[in-house]
Amino acid sequence: MKDYKIALIPGDGVGPEISREAERILHAISKKYSIRFKTGCFDWSCDYYLKHGEMMPETALETLKSYDAIFLGCIGDANKVPDHISLTMLLKIRKGFDQYVNLRPINMFPGVESPVKGVTPENLDMVVVRENTEGEYSGAGGFFKLGQPDGFATQTGYFTQKGCERVMRFAFELAQKRKKLGDGNHVGMVTNCTKSNALNYSMVFWDMVFNQVAKGYPNIKTDMALVDAMTMWFVKNPEAFDVIVASNLFGDIITDLGAMIQGGMGFAAGANLNPEKDYPSMFEPIHGSAPKYAGKAVVNPVATIESVRMMLEHLDLQEPADDIRSAITAVLKRGELKTRDMGGTTKTHELGEAIAKQILSE
């Protein structure tokens, strides 16, 4: 079996702690399946910025290009570096490696409680496919006449035919694989998250492309929801969703809501995918760096471990990926170990160790 090169970027705050849990899981999978993971660790972070004046070296993408996948811990510490600067590292990797799909599964594990009444592992199972390289996060704009009464700022979102079409096509292909919410004539459903009633150019264009792509998938049901209404329906009827496709900004917003519905940010994993595998894809928990909790071992490692599962799935290591999911489920279902966000006192490494042991015991 081939060796896999994994780049680790622990980052800021709790990043180093959860990155150790990612390595722990990779080690367990390596031991069970005799798969070799060769890891390279990079100290790019806000501390790196304070020393070098940049979040990562100019050669970073060239360095990372030789890896099969990237695990990113957490980036950001506003007490050291403004967030709009620290985020540039994440955006440069996403755009530089054409990771145009941001994939966010929203589901629950047994033994986990949702703050939303009536939500259970049986009725919460959706995926948000977020456009990840253009749209509202294109970075085009500027400040003008700052400090003057007529000063202003402009921010331009770019929506291209290629960019919209390819992420929407990914969403439809995913719905075909999931086979959820089908009926006699359809095997799945894709919901278009939009705001075309107010954004009369960008989102009208987005809707047009969605309708064009949908014609190529007659076996997939389609639905449309304005982003503000979608946040309401996420809470009221989460079981009504299968695959949701959204622009960069809207996808960013609704997935944080989805994370809370599934039990909290400690369970929310994310993938930045280059589906064609021309470049390495990047996997990360989406809970952020939480600097105030750094070094306290209180952060839930499940989002990190789920991100590793998604990484292995992307690398076509389906059986090991399924083992990770099974192990998380078994440990959480017993209800004996609960981290701070679950109302318990279990430490980050204790839950990580339990899941790693469960992988090896199955």
Backbone hydrogen bonds in HBPLUS format (Angstrom, degrees):
<---DONOR---> <-ACCEPTOR-->    atom                        ^
c    i                          cat <-CA-CA->   ^        H-A-AA   ^      H-
h    n   atom  resd res      DA  || num        DHA   H-A  angle D-A-AA Bond
n    s   type  num  typ     dist DA aas  dist angle  dist       angle   num
A0004-TYR N   A0036-ARG O   2.86 MM  32  6.25 163.1  1.89 163.2 169.1     1
A0038-LYS N   A0004-TYR O   2.74 MM  34  6.02 156.3  1.79 151.4 159.6     2
A0068-ASP N   A0005-LYS O   2.81 MM  63  5.28 145.4  1.92 135.5 146.7     3
A0006-ILE N   A0038-LYS O   2.88 MM  32  6.06 153.7  1.94 137.4 146.1     4
A0040-GLY N   A0006-ILE O   3.01 MM  34  6.43 149.7  2.10 148.6 154.2     5
A0007-ALA N   A0069-ALA O   2.98 MM  62  6.37 167.6  1.99 156.5 157.0     6
A0071-PHE N   A0007-ALA O   2.75 MM  64  6.11 168.5  1.76 173.7 177.3     7
A0008-LEU N   A0040-GLY O   2.75 MM  32  5.92 172.9  1.75 160.6 162.2     8
A0042-PHE N   A0008-LEU O   2.89 MM  34  6.24 156.4  1.95 168.8 176.6     9
A0009-ILE N   A0071-PHE O   2.89 MM  62  6.23 160.0  1.93 168.3 171.6    10
A0073-GLY N   A0009-ILE O   2.83 MM  64  6.03 174.9  1.83 146.2 147.4    11
A0074-CYS N   A0010-PRO O   3.21 MM  64  6.50 156.5  2.26 140.4 142.3    12
A0012-ASP N   A0074-CYS O   2.69 MM  62  5.63 152.6  1.76 147.1 154.2    13
A0015-GLY N   A0012-ASP O   2.77 MM   3  5.21 157.6  1.82 138.7 140.8    14
A0014-VAL N   A0289-SER O   2.85 MM 275  5.38 161.1  1.88 144.0 148.8    15
A0017-GLU N   A0014-VAL O   3.04 MM   3  5.40 119.6  2.42 108.4 123.3    16
A0018-ILE N   A0014-VAL O   3.13 MM   4  6.46 165.0  2.16 164.5 168.6    17
A0019-SER N   A0015-GLY O   2.92 MM   4  5.98 147.6  2.03 150.5 160.4    18
A0020-ARG N   A0016-PRO O   3.20 MM   4  6.38 141.7  2.35 137.8 145.6    19
A0021-GLU N   A0018-ILE O   3.08 MM   3  5.03 122.5  2.42  91.5 106.2    20
A0022-ALA N   A0018-ILE O   3.01 MM   4  6.40 145.6  2.14 143.3 153.0    21
A0023-GLU N   A0019-SER O   3.01 MM   4  6.31 157.4  2.06 146.8 151.9    22
A0024-ARG N   A0020-ARG O   2.91 MM   4  6.12 147.0  2.02 138.4 148.1    23
A0025-ILE N   A0021-GLU O   3.05 MM   4  6.29 156.6  2.10 147.1 151.2    24
A0026-LEU N   A0022-ALA O   3.05 MM   4  6.32 160.2  2.09 148.1 153.9    25
A0027-HIS N   A0023-GLU O   2.85 MM   4  6.05 152.5  1.93 147.6 155.3    26
A0028-ALA N   A0024-ARG O   3.02 MM   4  6.34 151.7  2.10 143.6 150.8    27
A0029-ILE N   A0025-ILE O   2.97 MM   4  6.26 162.5  2.00 154.1 158.2    28
A0030-SER N   A0026-LEU O   2.84 MM   4  5.99 154.7  1.90 144.9 152.9    29
A0031-LYS N   A0027-HIS O   2.91 MM   4  6.11 154.7  1.97 147.3 153.4    30
A0032-LYS N   A0028-ALA O   3.01 MM   4  6.21 156.9  2.06 146.7 152.8    31
A0033-TYR N   A0029-ILE O   2.93 MM   4  5.94 162.6  1.96 152.6 156.8    32
A0034-SER N   A0030-SER O   2.80 MM   4  5.07 121.4  2.15 136.2 144.1    33
A0049-TYR N   A0045-SER O   3.02 MM   4  6.36 147.3  2.13 139.7 148.7    34
A0050-LEU N   A0046-CYS O   2.99 MM   4  6.32 152.6  2.06 147.8 154.3    35
A0051-LYS N   A0047-ASP O   3.24 MM   4  6.49 140.4  2.40 139.7 149.2    36
A0051-LYS N   A0048-TYR O   3.19 MM   3  5.22 129.1  2.47  95.0 108.0    37
A0052-HIS N   A0048-TYR O   2.85 MM   4  6.00 153.3  1.92 151.9 160.0    38
A0053-GLY N   A0049-TYR O   2.61 MM   4  4.70 148.4  1.71 138.1 140.4    39
A0060-ALA N   A0057-PRO O   3.01 MM   3  5.29 161.7  2.05 117.5 118.9    40
A0063-THR N   A0059-THR O   2.94 MM   4  6.22 151.3  2.03 154.2 163.3    41
A0064-LEU N   A0060-ALA O   2.85 MM   4  6.12 165.3  1.87 158.9 162.3    42
A0065-LYS N   A0061-LEU O   2.94 MM   4  5.90 136.6  2.13 141.0 151.5    43
A0067-TYR N   A0064-LEU O   2.96 MM   3  5.57 168.3  1.97 124.0 127.3    44
A0070-ILE N   A0281-SER O   2.92 MM 211  6.20 147.6  2.03 156.1 161.8    45
A0283-PHE N   A0070-ILE O   2.83 MM 213  6.19 156.8  1.88 156.9 162.9    46
A0072-LEU N   A0283-PHE O   2.92 MM 211  6.11 166.7  1.94 160.5 164.9    47
A0080-LYS N   A0077-ASP O   2.83 MM   3  5.59 161.1  1.86 125.1 131.4    48
A0081-VAL N   A0077-ASP O   2.94 MM   4  6.03 169.5  1.95 157.0 159.6    49
A0085-ILE N   A0082-PRO O   2.95 MM   3  5.52 151.4  2.03 114.6 123.7    50
A0086-SER N   A0082-PRO O   3.10 MM   4  6.48 164.0  2.13 155.2 159.5    51
A0087-LEU N   A0083-ASP O   2.94 MM   4  5.90 157.9  1.99 151.2 156.0    52
A0088-THR N   A0085-ILE O   3.07 MM   3  5.48 149.6  2.17 108.8 117.7    53
A0089-MET N   A0086-SER O   3.41 MM   3  6.24 155.4  2.47 118.1 121.4    54
A0091-LEU N   A0087-LEU O   3.12 MM   4  6.45 166.7  2.14 160.0 163.7    55
A0092-LYS N   A0088-THR O   2.88 MM   4  5.94 154.3  1.94 146.8 153.4    56
A0093-ILE N   A0089-MET O   3.12 MM   4  6.36 155.9  2.18 149.1 154.6    57
A0094-ARG N   A0090-LEU O   3.01 MM   4  6.24 167.4  2.03 152.9 156.7    58
A0095-LYS N   A0091-LEU O   2.91 MM   4  6.01 169.0  1.93 150.1 153.4    59
A0096-GLY N   A0092-LYS O   2.74 MM   4  5.49 151.6  1.82 136.2 146.2    60
A0097-PHE N   A0093-ILE O   3.04 MM   4  5.88 151.6  2.12 142.7 147.6    61
A0099-GLN N   A0094-ARG O   2.79 MM   5  4.92 161.8  1.83 156.6 158.7    62
A0098-ASP N   A0095-LYS O   3.13 MM   3  4.85 163.1  2.16 102.3 105.4    63
A0100-TYR N   A0098-ASP O   2.92 MM   2  5.37 130.1  2.17 105.2  90.1    64
A0132-ASN N   A0100-TYR O   3.08 MM  32  4.58 148.8  2.18 121.7 121.9    65
A0101-VAL N   A0273-LEU O   3.28 MM 172  5.05 169.0  2.29 148.1 148.2    66
A0273-LEU N   A0101-VAL O   2.68 MM 172  5.05 162.5  1.71 161.2 161.6    67
A0102-ASN N   A0130-ARG O   2.85 MM  28  4.88 156.8  1.90 151.0 155.6    68
A0130-ARG N   A0102-ASN O   2.86 MM  28  4.88 177.2  1.86 152.9 152.0    69
A0103-LEU N   A0271-ALA O   2.78 MM 168  5.07 156.7  1.83 148.1 154.9    70
A0271-ALA N   A0103-LEU O   3.07 MM 168  5.07 146.9  2.19 138.2 147.1    71
A0104-ARG N   A0128-VAL O   3.01 MM  24  5.14 163.2  2.03 153.9 157.7    72
A0128-VAL N   A0104-ARG O   3.01 MM  24  5.14 172.3  2.02 137.4 138.6    73
A0106-ILE N   A0126-MET O   2.74 MM  20  5.25 167.2  1.75 163.7 159.2    74
A0126-MET N   A0106-ILE O   3.04 MM  20  5.25 169.7  2.05 144.4 147.3    75
A0112-VAL N   A0109-PHE O   3.24 MM   3  5.75 146.9  2.36 137.4 136.6    76
A0119-VAL N   A0116-VAL O   3.35 MM   3  6.03 164.6  2.38 138.8 138.4    77
A0123-ASN N   A0120-THR O   3.17 MM   3  5.51 138.7  2.35 106.1 116.0    78
A0124-LEU N   A0120-THR O   3.12 MM   4  6.12 124.2  2.45 153.8 167.0    79
A0127-VAL N   A0242-ASP O   2.91 MM 115  6.40 149.6  2.01 158.4 168.1    80
A0244-ILE N   A0127-VAL O   2.88 MM 117  6.25 162.3  1.91 161.2 165.4    81
A0129-VAL N   A0244-ILE O   2.67 MM 115  5.95 173.0  1.68 173.7 176.3    82
A0246-ALA N   A0129-VAL O   2.98 MM 117  6.34 156.3  2.04 153.5 156.8    83
A0131-GLU N   A0246-ALA O   2.93 MM 115  6.34 163.7  1.95 162.7 167.1    84
A0137-TYR N   A0134-GLU O   3.36 MM   3  5.69 145.3  2.49 135.5 129.7    85
A0135-GLY N   A0158-TYR O   2.68 MM  23  4.74 139.2  1.85 167.4 154.1    86
A0158-TYR N   A0135-GLY O   3.07 MM  23  4.74 134.8  2.28 128.7 121.9    87
A0156-THR N   A0140-ALA O   2.74 MM  16  5.27 174.3  1.74 152.3 154.2    88
A0142-GLY N   A0154-THR O   2.99 MM  12  5.54 146.0  2.11 141.7 149.7    89
A0154-THR N   A0142-GLY O   2.99 MM  12  5.54 156.0  2.05 155.9 163.5    90
A0144-PHE N   A0152-PHE O   2.80 MM   8  5.35 150.2  1.88 168.7 173.8    91
A0152-PHE N   A0144-PHE O   2.86 MM   8  5.35 156.9  1.92 148.9 156.4    92
A0148-GLN N   A0145-LYS O   3.10 MM   3  5.69 155.6  2.16 140.4 141.2    93
A0151-GLY N   A0148-GLN O   2.91 MM   3  5.04 159.6  1.96 118.8 118.1    94
A0164-CYS N   A0160-THR O   2.94 MM   4  6.07 170.2  1.95 156.2 158.3    95
A0165-GLU N   A0161-GLN O   2.92 MM   4  5.85 162.8  1.95 149.2 154.9    96
A0166-ARG N   A0162-LYS O   3.04 MM   4  6.05 169.4  2.05 152.1 154.5    97
A0168-MET N   A0164-CYS O   3.08 MM   4  6.18 156.0  2.14 151.4 158.6    98
A0169-ARG N   A0165-GLU O   2.87 MM   4  6.01 154.9  1.93 148.9 156.2    99
A0170-PHE N   A0166-ARG O   3.08 MM   4  6.24 151.5  2.16 137.9 145.0   100
A0171-ALA N   A0167-VAL O   3.12 MM   4  6.39 149.9  2.22 138.1 145.5   101
A0172-PHE N   A0168-MET O   3.03 MM   4  6.40 156.9  2.09 152.3 157.5   102
A0173-GLU N   A0169-ARG O   2.95 MM   4  6.18 161.0  1.99 151.9 157.2   103
A0174-LEU N   A0170-PHE O   2.93 MM   4  6.12 151.8  2.01 146.3 154.2   104
A0175-ALA N   A0171-ALA O   3.00 MM   4  6.27 153.5  2.07 145.8 152.7   105
A0176-GLN N   A0172-PHE O   3.09 MM   4  6.38 147.1  2.20 144.0 152.4   106
A0177-LYS N   A0173-GLU O   3.21 MM   4  6.54 143.1  2.35 139.7 149.0   107
A0177-LYS N   A0174-LEU O   3.06 MM   3  5.12 122.7  2.40  95.8 110.3   108
A0178-ARG N   A0174-LEU O   2.92 MM   4  6.19 155.9  1.98 154.6 161.5   109
A0179-LYS N   A0175-ALA O   3.10 MM   4  6.10 159.7  2.15 146.4 150.4   110
A0183-ASP N   A0186-HIS O   2.90 MM   3  5.15 144.1  2.03 123.2 132.6   111
A0187-VAL N   A0219-ASN O   2.78 MM  32  6.02 152.9  1.85 172.4 171.5   112
A0221-LYS N   A0188-GLY O   2.85 MM  33  6.12 155.1  1.91 160.9 152.5   113
A0243-VAL N   A0189-MET O   3.27 MM  54  6.32 156.4  2.33 149.0 155.4   114
A0190-VAL N   A0221-LYS O   2.95 MM  31  6.35 155.7  2.01 150.9 154.9   115
A0223-ASP N   A0190-VAL O   3.06 MM  33  6.39 139.7  2.23 147.7 148.2   116
A0191-THR N   A0243-VAL O   2.78 MM  52  6.24 159.7  1.82 156.4 163.2   117
A0245-VAL N   A0191-THR O   2.97 MM  54  6.30 162.9  2.00 165.8 168.7   118
A0192-ASN N   A0223-ASP O   2.78 MM  31  6.08 167.3  1.80 145.1 146.0   119
A0225-ALA N   A0192-ASN O   2.96 MM  33  6.24 162.3  1.99 160.6 158.5   120
A0193-CYS N   A0245-VAL O   3.05 MM  52  6.06 173.4  2.06 166.0 165.3   121
A0194-THR N   A0225-ALA O   3.09 MM  31  6.27 163.4  2.12 145.1 149.8   122
A0227-VAL N   A0194-THR O   2.75 MM  33  5.61 147.6  1.85 172.6 170.7   123
A0198-ALA N   A0195-LYS O   3.20 MM   3  6.01 156.8  2.26 119.1 124.3   124
A0199-LEU N   A0195-LYS O   2.98 MM   4  6.01 174.4  1.98 162.4 162.2   125
A0205-PHE N   A0201-TYR O   2.93 MM   4  5.97 157.6  1.98 146.8 152.9   126
A0206-TRP N   A0202-SER O   2.95 MM   4  6.19 154.7  2.01 139.9 147.7   127
A0207-ASP N   A0203-MET O   2.91 MM   4  6.05 158.1  1.96 141.5 146.2   128
A0208-MET N   A0204-VAL O   3.00 MM   4  6.25 153.0  2.08 143.3 150.8   129
A0209-VAL N   A0205-PHE O   3.01 MM   4  6.33 160.4  2.05 157.6 161.6   130
A0210-PHE N   A0206-TRP O   2.95 MM   4  6.19 158.6  2.00 148.3 155.0   131
A0211-ASN N   A0207-ASP O   2.97 MM   4  6.21 161.3  2.00 152.5 156.1   132
A0212-GLN N   A0208-MET O   3.06 MM   4  6.33 148.2  2.16 142.3 151.4   133
A0213-VAL N   A0209-VAL O   2.92 MM   4  6.20 164.7  1.94 159.5 162.1   134
A0214-ALA N   A0210-PHE O   2.88 MM   4  6.04 160.3  1.92 152.1 158.2   135
A0216-GLY N   A0213-VAL O   2.97 MM   3  5.64 151.2  2.06 118.1 126.0   136
A0217-TYR N   A0214-ALA O   2.94 MM   3  5.32 164.8  1.97 116.0 120.4   137
A0220-ILE N   A0217-TYR O   3.07 MM   3  5.64 162.4  2.10 125.0 125.7   138
A0229-ALA N   A0226-LEU O   2.94 MM   3  5.33 115.2  2.37 109.3 125.1   139
A0230-MET N   A0226-LEU O   2.78 MM   4  6.00 151.2  1.86 155.4 164.8   140
A0231-THR N   A0227-VAL O   3.21 MM   4  6.48 148.9  2.31 143.7 148.5   141
A0232-MET N   A0229-ALA O   3.01 MM   3  5.15 122.6  2.35  98.4 113.3   142
A0233-TRP N   A0229-ALA O   2.96 MM   4  6.34 159.0  2.00 154.1 159.9   143
A0234-PHE N   A0230-MET O   2.77 MM   4  5.93 150.5  1.85 153.9 161.6   144
A0236-LYS N   A0232-MET O   2.91 MM   4  6.12 164.7  1.94 151.8 157.0   145
A0237-ASN N   A0233-TRP O   2.75 MM   4  5.22 157.9  1.80 135.4 143.3   146
A0240-ALA N   A0237-ASN O   3.05 MM   3  5.70 167.7  2.06 122.2 126.0   147
A0241-PHE N   A0238-PRO O   3.37 MM   3  6.01 163.3  2.40 120.2 120.2   148
A0251-GLY N   A0247-SER O   2.76 MM   4  5.61 158.3  1.81 152.4 159.2   149
A0252-ASP N   A0248-ASN O   3.14 MM   4  6.17 146.7  2.26 134.5 143.1   150
A0253-ILE N   A0249-LEU O   3.09 MM   4  6.40 154.3  2.16 150.7 156.7   151
A0254-ILE N   A0250-PHE O   3.00 MM   4  6.21 178.6  2.00 159.4 159.1   152
A0255-THR N   A0251-GLY O   3.23 MM   4  6.05 148.0  2.33 138.7 145.7   153
A0256-ASP N   A0253-ILE O   3.27 MM   3  5.66 136.2  2.48 105.6 116.0   154
A0258-GLY N   A0254-ILE O   2.90 MM   4  6.14 154.6  1.96 140.9 148.8   155
A0259-ALA N   A0255-THR O   2.86 MM   4  6.01 144.3  1.99 136.6 145.6   156
A0260-MET N   A0256-ASP O   3.27 MM   4  6.57 151.3  2.35 141.9 147.3   157
A0261-ILE N   A0257-LEU O   3.08 MM   4  6.44 154.4  2.15 150.2 157.7   158
A0262-GLN N   A0258-GLY O   3.05 MM   4  6.32 146.4  2.17 146.6 155.1   159
A0264-GLY N   A0259-ALA O   2.91 MM   5  5.37 152.4  1.98 150.4 143.1   160
A0263-GLY N   A0260-MET O   3.13 MM   3  5.24 161.3  2.17 105.6 110.4   161
A0267-PHE N   A0264-GLY O   3.12 MM   3  5.94 167.0  2.13 124.6 126.6   162
A0268-ALA N   A0265-MET O   3.22 MM   3  5.21 165.7  2.24 107.4 111.8   163
A0303-ALA N   A0266-GLY O   2.87 MM  37  5.35 130.6  2.12 147.8 141.7   164
A0286-ILE N   A0268-ALA O   3.14 MM  18  5.94 166.3  2.15 150.3 150.8   165
A0270-GLY N   A0284-GLU O   2.80 MM  14  5.30 134.2  2.01 147.4 162.0   166
A0284-GLU N   A0270-GLY O   2.93 MM  14  5.30 169.4  1.95 146.8 150.0   167
A0272-ASN N   A0282-MET O   2.63 MM  10  5.00 167.4  1.64 170.3 171.5   168
A0282-MET N   A0272-ASN O   2.91 MM  10  5.00 156.3  1.97 145.3 149.3   169
A0277-LYS N   A0274-ASN O   2.78 MM   3  5.43 160.6  1.82 127.7 134.6   170
A0293-TYR N   A0290-ALA O   2.91 MM   3  5.72 162.0  1.94 129.2 134.8   171
A0294-ALA N   A0291-PRO O   3.11 MM   3  5.09 161.1  2.14 105.1 111.0   172
A0296-LYS N   A0293-TYR O   3.15 MM   3  5.63 161.6  2.18 138.4 137.6   173
A0348-THR N   A0297-ALA O   2.90 MM  51  4.93 153.8  1.97 116.2 123.6   174
A0304-THR N   A0301-PRO O   3.09 MM   3  5.24 117.9  2.49 100.3 115.3   175
A0305-ILE N   A0301-PRO O   2.94 MM   4  6.24 161.1  1.98 156.3 162.0   176
A0306-GLU N   A0302-VAL O   2.76 MM   4  5.93 156.3  1.81 155.3 161.8   177
A0307-SER N   A0303-ALA O   3.00 MM   4  6.15 142.6  2.15 135.1 145.1   178
A0307-SER N   A0304-THR O   3.07 MM   3  5.01 119.2  2.46  91.6 107.0   179
A0308-VAL N   A0304-THR O   3.02 MM   4  6.42 147.1  2.13 145.8 154.6   180
A0309-ARG N   A0305-ILE O   2.99 MM   4  6.32 149.2  2.08 139.9 148.7   181
A0310-MET N   A0306-GLU O   2.95 MM   4  6.29 154.8  2.02 147.2 153.1   182
A0311-MET N   A0307-SER O   2.95 MM   4  6.21 145.1  2.07 140.6 150.7   183
A0312-LEU N   A0308-VAL O   2.99 MM   4  6.32 160.4  2.02 155.0 158.1   184
A0313-GLU N   A0309-ARG O   2.98 MM   4  6.23 155.4  2.04 148.6 156.0   185
A0314-HIS N   A0310-MET O   2.98 MM   4  6.17 154.5  2.04 143.1 149.5   186
A0315-LEU N   A0311-MET O   3.00 MM   4  6.31 139.0  2.18 141.7 153.5   187
A0317-LEU N   A0312-LEU O   2.81 MM   5  5.08 163.3  1.83 158.6 153.9   188
A0316-ASP N   A0313-GLU O   3.02 MM   3  5.08 153.5  2.10 108.6 111.3   189
A0321-ALA N   A0317-LEU O   3.09 MM   4  6.23 155.3  2.15 147.7 155.5   190
A0322-ASP N   A0318-GLN O   2.82 MM   4  6.06 156.1  1.88 153.0 159.1   191
A0323-ASP N   A0319-GLU O   2.97 MM   4  6.24 147.4  2.08 146.2 155.6   192
A0324-ILE N   A0320-PRO O   3.11 MM   4  6.44 147.6  2.21 145.9 153.2   193
A0325-ARG N   A0321-ALA O   3.21 MM   4  6.59 162.4  2.24 150.9 154.5   194
A0326-SER N   A0322-ASP O   2.93 MM   4  6.12 162.4  1.96 150.0 155.3   195
A0327-ALA N   A0323-ASP O   2.88 MM   4  6.03 152.8  1.95 144.9 152.3   196
A0328-ILE N   A0324-ILE O   2.98 MM   4  6.23 164.7  2.00 156.0 159.1   197
A0329-THR N   A0325-ARG O   3.03 MM   4  6.18 166.4  2.04 149.8 153.9   198
A0330-ALA N   A0326-SER O   2.96 MM   4  6.15 160.3  2.00 146.9 152.0   199
A0331-VAL N   A0327-ALA O   3.04 MM   4  6.21 168.1  2.05 154.0 156.6   200
A0332-LEU N   A0328-ILE O   2.99 MM   4  6.12 172.3  2.00 158.1 160.5   201
A0333-LYS N   A0329-THR O   2.90 MM   4  5.84 151.2  1.98 146.1 154.7   202
A0334-ARG N   A0330-ALA O   3.34 MM   4  6.51 143.7  2.48 139.8 146.7   203
A0335-GLY N   A0332-LEU O   3.09 MM   3  5.33 136.6  2.29 102.2 113.8   204
A0346-THR N   A0338-LYS O   2.91 MM   8  5.29 153.3  1.98 145.6 139.3   205
A0342-MET N   A0339-THR O   2.82 MM   3  5.34 148.1  1.92 117.5 127.8   206
A0344-GLY N   A0339-THR O   3.08 MM   5  4.93 164.2  2.11 131.0 126.8   207
A0343-GLY N   A0340-ARG O   3.03 MM   3  5.17 162.0  2.07 109.6 113.4   208
A0350-GLU N   A0347-LYS O   3.06 MM   3  5.12 122.5  2.41  96.9 112.2   209
A0351-LEU N   A0347-LYS O   3.15 MM   4  6.50 160.4  2.19 162.7 165.0   210
A0352-GLY N   A0348-THR O   3.10 MM   4  6.32 159.1  2.15 146.5 153.1   211
A0353-GLU N   A0349-HIS O   2.81 MM   4  5.89 155.4  1.87 142.7 148.9   212
A0354-ALA N   A0350-GLU O   3.08 MM   4  6.25 156.2  2.14 141.3 147.4   213
A0355-ILE N   A0351-LEU O   3.08 MM   4  6.31 157.4  2.13 149.2 154.3   214
A0356-ALA N   A0352-GLY O   3.01 MM   4  6.21 157.8  2.06 147.8 154.3   215
A0357-LYS N   A0353-GLU O   2.93 MM   4  6.14 159.4  1.97 151.0 156.3   216
A0358-GLN N   A0354-ALA O   2.99 MM   4  6.17 149.2  2.09 140.1 148.8   217
A0359-ILE N   A0355-ILE O   3.01 MM   4  6.28 150.1  2.10 145.7 153.0   218
A0360-LEU N   A0356-ALA O   3.23 MM   4  6.55 157.0  2.29 146.0 151.0   219
A0361-SER N   A0357-LYS O   3.00 MM   4  6.20 131.5  2.25 139.9 153.3   220
A0361-SER N   A0358-GLN O   3.19 MM   3  5.03 131.0  2.45  90.8 104.1   221
